[in-house]
């Protein structure tokens, strides 16, 4: 399911939804709550990543997690900016689902290109903290390397070679889901049929940098999908289309648990570090 679907269909702060058909003929009501996780390594945090975290000071859900250790090397070779300005930024490769980089500002073109290298680095991404589930350090260092490489070119017009990477912010929607087990193949296929046009609608609305989703765990039914936008306004607009509302109405019954996180992903000036804040 395309995570922008939830922007218009789940209330702010709604961390559990539950009733609906599982797609197998049964009806289940469940509560999908936050799961304890270890504190992310190399992170300075003022409160716990999750309110139920043991061995941590009490407090609300994390307002800010900052990671400022030395970044890993960028990917090698660096991704090449496409002369067509077209980038596959999701699992879908049909024309209407491909990102038009020319519609973005120069810095976000390169950020989207760096996000094309995004991948999960732990198998438990569906339940692990967002900050440790993906290769964010590698993405950020790749973003910086792309900025250095393309400064002064047609891709980054007006940016002098050697100019520092400006502070860049993206807005992330994290959709954690749980389906009934054993998983039903036909249900997954139907969700894919709903997701494809919903993503195309969101992509057409503009500002969608990246959409990623995993594979539901065969034992728990848990999965994660996430999308990153240039700003909050684009994210809200991207989830307001009629196609999204229709798809969400049809998709709800396939899940026994849903949880949404709204996060601000910040790359500091010069890519000296990155942070994740609660939206």
N, C-alpha and C positions, 0 to 999 in steps of 0.2 A: 504494500500500500504506500502511496506517495504521502510522505509525512505532512505536506502542506494541507492535506485534507482536514487535519485536526484543528487548524487555526480557527475555523469558523464553526466547528462542530463540537469542540470540547471547551468548557468554561475555563477561564483563567484559574489556575490552582486546582483543577480537577485532577486528582492523582489516582482515582480509581473509578472505573466505569464497570459495569458488569453485566447487566442482564441481556440475554439474547441467545438466539439459537447458535449452536456450535457448528452448524452445517451438517451435522450427522443425524438430525432429527430430535436431539435432546435440547433442553433449555437449562442453562447453568447460571447461577449468580455467584460472583466471586469478588474478592477484594485484592487488588494488585498493589502491594505496598512496597515501600523502599526496603532494600536489602542491605544488611551490613557489609561493608567492604573495608579493606585496609586503606589507610591514608596513602594517597598517591606518593611515590618516591620523588624526592627533589622538589617538593611542593611546600610553599609557605602558606599556611591556612589559618584563618582566625577562628573558624568554627568547623564542625565536622562535615565531611562530604555528605553524610546522610544522618538524619536526626537520631537514628537507632544505632549509630556507630559506637561500639564499645571501646574502652580505653582511650577516650578522647574527651576534651572539654565539652560541656553541654552547650547547646546553642541551636539556632535554626539551621536550615539547609544552607550550605556554603554560599556566601555572598561573593567570594572571590578566591580563586586558586591561581597563584602565580608561579610559573616555572621559568627560572632565569639561569639555569646551569648552561654550560657550554653546549651549544647546539651540535647535533651530529652532522656529519658531512651531507651535502645535498646528494640527491640521486645522481647516478652517473650511468649513461650520459644524461645531460639535462633534456627535458622534454622540449621539442622544437615548436615554436609558435607557428600555427598553420597559416599558410598564405591565403587560404580560403576563409579564414576567420571562423571556421566551423570546428567545434570541439565536442567530442563525445564526453559528456559530463555526468552520465547516469548509466544504468545497466541497459538502456534502450538505445538503439542505433537508427531508428527511423527518422526521417528528415525533421518532422515536427518536434522530435525529442532532443535534437542536437542543439547545443548552445551556440548562439551567434555572438562571438566575442566582440564584434564591432559595435554592438549595442552597449557595451560596458565602457567605463572610464579606463584609461590605460593601466592604472595600477590593478584594478580588479580583473582585467584581462589576464595579467600575469598571476594573480592569486588563483584564478580559476584554473590556469594551466598547472600551477603547483599542486592544486587539489586533485588534479588528474592522477597524481601519484599516491593519493590517500589509500591506506589499506589498514585492516585491523592487525594488531600485533599480539593479541591474546585471543584464545578460542572462546573465552567467556565474555565477549563484548556485550552480549545481551543483558548481562547483570552487573558487569564491572563499571566503575566510574568512567565517564566519557573521556576524561583527561588521560587515562592510561590504556584505553582500548585501541587507540589508533596511533599512527606514526606522526604525531603532530610536530615533533621536533624536526623530523626530516622534511616535512612539508614546509615549515617555516624557513629552514635553511635553503631549501630549493627556491622558495619565493625570493629570498635575498639574492641568491646566485642569478636568478632570471632577471632581476632588476639590474644587477651589475652588468649582465651580458647585453641587455637590450637598451640600456640608457643611451639616449641620443639617436636611436634608430626610429624608424617609422612606427614601431610598436609603442615606444615611449617618447613621442615627440615633445620637445621642450624640456626634457630632463637631461641635464648635463651629465656626462660620464663622471662617475665618482660621487654623485649626489647620493645622500643617504636615503634608504627606503623610508618613506613616511609611515607614521603610525596608521595602521589599517584595521578596520573592524568589520567583522561579519556576524550575522545573527544565525544561530543554529537552533533548529527544532529537532529534538530527539524523541523518537516514538518507540517505546518499549512495549512489546505485545506478548501475549500468550495465547496460543491456540490449544484446543483440547487434544489430548493424546489418547490413542495413537493418531498421528497425523493422517489426514485424508488427502490423497493426491489431487483429487478433483477439486477440493476446496482451494488448494494452493493455485491451481490453474485458473480458477474463477477469480481469485484475488488479483492475479496477474493481469487478467483481462480488464478488471476495473482500474488497476493502477496505471496502465499504459496511457490511456487518454487523459487521466487526471494529471499525470506528470506533464503531458504535452500542453495542457491548458496552463499549468503553472509556469512552464518554461516560456510559453508565449507571453505571459503577463510581464516578464522581464525581471532581471535581478537575481535569478536562481543560479548560483555558482556551482553547486554540487548536490547530487542526490546519490545516496549509497544505501543499500540494504543487504542484510545477511541472509543466512539460511536458518529456518527454525530448528531448534534442537529437537531431535527425535524423541528424547526422553522427557523433556520438560515442556516442549512446545514454545519456548521463549525465543524471541528474536528482537532485533533492533533495526530501525531505519532512521536515517538522519538526512537533513538537507541544510545547506548553508546559503544564506542570502546576503546581498550587499548591505541591506539595512532592514530595520523593523517594518517600515512602511511597505516595502516590496513584499516582505513575508506575509503581511496581513492581506495585501491585495491579491497575492498569489493563491491564497486559500479561500477567496470569496467568490470564485466562479461557480456557475450552476453545475458544471461537470463535477466539481469537487463535492458539492453538497449531495448530488445524486449518488456518486460513488460511495461516499461515506455512509449514507443511509443503507445502501445495499451491503456494505462490507462489515458493518458492526456485528452482525450475527455470527460471523466466522470466528470471533475472538471471545475468550473467557476472561481476558484481562488486558487493560490498556493503561499506559502511564506516559505522560508527556512532560518533557523538560524543555524549557525555553532558556537558551544560554547566549551570552555575548562572547564571541571569540575575538581576542585582541592580539594583534602582532605589534609589539612596541617599535618605536622608531629605530631604524637600523637593524631591525630583527634581533635586538639584543635579548629578547625574551618574548614570551607569549603568556597570555592569561585567559582564564575562563571565569565569567561572572554570571550570576543568576540574572536572567532577563526580568 
